[in-house]
């Protein structure tokens, strides 16, 4: 059966934000041309776009399925923690301090006599919220700045490159200690703001590089020759082809941001009590570790599994989007 | 080569000024440095004004920054507000952190590269999958959790080591903290070496070397390893700066009185000069390490020539 020649333009049409209509049209055209009987629609006959190809791979990847399930569970319990833990995470009874597991309190009590199970379940919300919102902020800011610098080049590009160098030279945890130590807020916003402030250069570097690569493609030159203006070039031709590396790095970074929030809370500058965060609980449990190791182990385990799930998801997405690495 | 070095050194200047200025501004936002000076009570206005004049805090921020940097280049990092010169604090803190960093880097080189070579040569086998999974777990567990767990297991439960490090911070006491500090980078080094080895194994020069009849050991050490280690060396080199800055968490867990400890104390006590001084040195270390790595490139890979 003769293979359809691979046509990048067709693959791209389905990837843009407004490209769904084109996808239908191009698939119809493909079907008409496919020589191979009435049901010659086997998956290898159609030229699949990068995205449908990636999705095809992901659905069969056990790593993706497992990490996806874990993340789905985390999102559900961070939206409605009362589904599996009905207690109040701030209700503590000093008389029960450091007691171990017992009926109704499977994880035991921490040094202040709070129920470790309830606090661990309620702590998921902080981590998921910080991870997702910081990643969104970093991805939007980083790809807009990096993308524009890569596309237009010149002075702004030079300034942005030096600016990213400056941000890279500052140790992250240290910057967090300095900046967040003055802010006494019980919300997640200062931490998210800090992560976006120090995280964007990482994405902007990736976005800049991949826009510069995409810019040199023949179809971009062709579109330019046909009179497309900058915004059309950027939105229709470059962005769909430059966004994959950004998504990969951002997914992996999500896990590291969760870990960073916990580290900052552990050091006492991220979230502060009475907020509920795994970092705060781990920090509070450390002095009692001899008598009540369970108060340290449960939130630590939850934190590790959460970060692991997001990093594995990022790994799976990278494998799917960048087949060269396999 | 000489021109390249000069160009790189010139490029370092704006980055250095930018990074230190950023920290200077952050610390200035951090709070009133005078507030901590009069004990728990608030200073009376006259004393506060006198102290402000004395430390030059009544001048605009950019002028304070210029004065401070001018002093730094004459070797004067200022006085911590308790009267001790900041350089004296550095003299006790940096040797400890440098020892810790060296131990961490040794772990990265020995364990990371060994595991990377082992798995890279046996790609797809059980040992490869197992190590790969292990690195993923190590990367996922935040350093402070790794530190606390190892401290709990080795220090408290089994009693193999002292849970906290004494004030002289001898090398044997720093082995476990060094491993904890290295853990995440160790996993990255393993993965990087593995990918690099697996990629180069299929290259023509390795096939030629095998076809020539060279013993396997020689092919691996002289041909494969030498070419595969270039990205690994880059990673480890740039990691040195990150390790010294990241030691703040490890030093806090094991109660090590190094750079991280001094910085933490400085921030808690709103000790501007200590914080800015230490960060300035850390930024310099980071920049110089990066420069050295770029120069090392030319030595490791003769194809790279600097105009």
Boltz contact constraints between the chains, C-beta under 6 A:
constraints:
  - contact:
      token1: [A, 162]
      token2: [B, 14]
      max_distance: 6.0
  - contact:
      token1: [A, 165]
      token2: [B, 15]
      max_distance: 6.0
  - contact:
      token1: [A, 166]
      token2: [B, 15]
      max_distance: 6.0
  - contact:
      token1: [A, 166]
      token2: [B, 18]
      max_distance: 6.0
  - contact:
      token1: [A, 166]
      token2: [B, 19]
      max_distance: 6.0
  - contact:
      token1: [A, 169]
      token2: [B, 15]
      max_distance: 6.0
  - contact:
      token1: [A, 169]
      token2: [B, 19]
      max_distance: 6.0
  - contact:
      token1: [A, 169]
      token2: [B, 283]
      max_distance: 6.0
  - contact:
      token1: [A, 169]
      token2: [B, 286]
      max_distance: 6.0
  - contact:
      token1: [A, 170]
      token2: [B, 19]
      max_distance: 6.0
  - contact:
      token1: [A, 171]
      token2: [B, 245]
      max_distance: 6.0
  - contact:
      token1: [A, 173]
      token2: [B, 248]
      max_distance: 6.0
  - contact:
      token1: [A, 174]
      token2: [B, 245]
      max_distance: 6.0
  - contact:
      token1: [A, 177]
      token2: [B, 267]
      max_distance: 6.0
  - contact:
      token1: [A, 178]
      token2: [B, 26]
      max_distance: 6.0
  - contact:
      token1: [A, 178]
      token2: [B, 27]
      max_distance: 6.0
  - contact:
      token1: [A, 179]
      token2: [B, 26]
      max_distance: 6.0
  - contact:
      token1: [A, 181]
      token2: [B, 267]
      max_distance: 6.0
  - contact:
      token1: [A, 182]
      token2: [B, 30]
      max_distance: 6.0
  - contact:
      token1: [A, 182]
      token2: [B, 31]
      max_distance: 6.0
  - contact:
      token1: [A, 259]
      token2: [B, 142]
      max_distance: 6.0
  - contact:
      token1: [A, 262]
      token2: [B, 142]
      max_distance: 6.0
  - contact:
      token1: [A, 263]
      token2: [B, 142]
      max_distance: 6.0
  - contact:
      token1: [A, 263]
      token2: [B, 144]
      max_distance: 6.0
  - contact:
      token1: [A, 266]
      token2: [B, 144]
      max_distance: 6.0
  - contact:
      token1: [A, 286]
      token2: [B, 148]
      max_distance: 6.0
  - contact:
      token1: [A, 289]
      token2: [B, 152]
      max_distance: 6.0
  - contact:
      token1: [A, 290]
      token2: [B, 156]
      max_distance: 6.0
  - contact:
      token1: [A, 300]
      token2: [B, 145]
      max_distance: 6.0
  - contact:
      token1: [A, 304]
      token2: [B, 140]
      max_distance: 6.0
  - contact:
      token1: [A, 304]
      token2: [B, 141]
      max_distance: 6.0
  - contact:
      token1: [A, 307]
      token2: [B, 140]
      max_distance: 6.0
  - contact:
      token1: [A, 308]
      token2: [B, 140]
      max_distance: 6.0
  - contact:
      token1: [A, 311]
      token2: [B, 140]
      max_distance: 6.0
